[in-house]
């Protein structure tokens, strides 16, 4: 396996990112790995390597590149600490739908230009990255074969730009892995999302991880759930296996 630090030109500057690739010339299908609110860090590098071991080129972007290169300072703390909460929520607020769209296009353009990449891309996102994955699939439907969201928050709200309003634009397959103890995606929001998915006709699966909490899939999190995380890996590999391998 090989890791390479790369720089991707975007409409707003230069995005720093990591490119993880299997041994050999390929070509391989590609996956964009979108982090949770705490951004790029070693646990996501480990997740990227797990996908690489299954035969995928993985792009791990610094979604906060406008604020500085990864790793940003002061990204560890407790959400019980008001100052830390305000810092993280402030960073999340910088990722507007317009910025997510521009960055997603730049990431896809970068992958398209690689000789060891083939076909349409897959996207997997966690926490806030779940909503970003949906947006990327909707913004570039002809370029994204599959998108997965795990413990994604605020996927179905009353706002005009809520991710659930975009699923009708998606041409690929969608997967949602919800934690049943997640205040950012309660039962009524899951129901609203599932109604939108059904109405859109998009191929999808929406699954409830019973007993899991927000952040269950990310090793190192205080709420990491090994059994739920392994189930999440099975779903990721099943999804990408049937959509990116053709």
Buried (B, 14 or more C-beta within 10 A) or exposed (E): EEBEEBEBEBEEEEBBBBBBBBEEEBEBBBBBBBBBBBBBBEBBBEBBEBBBEBBBBBBBBBBBBBBEBBBBEEBEEEEEEEEBEEBBEEBBEEBEBEBBBBBBBBBBBBBEEBEBBBBBBBBBBBBBBBBBBBBBBBBBBEBBBBBBBBBBBBBBBEEEEBBBBBBBBBBBBBBBBBBBBBEBBEEEBBEBBBEBBEEBEBBBBBEBBEEBBBBBBBEEBEBBBEEBBEBBBEBBBEBBBEBBEE
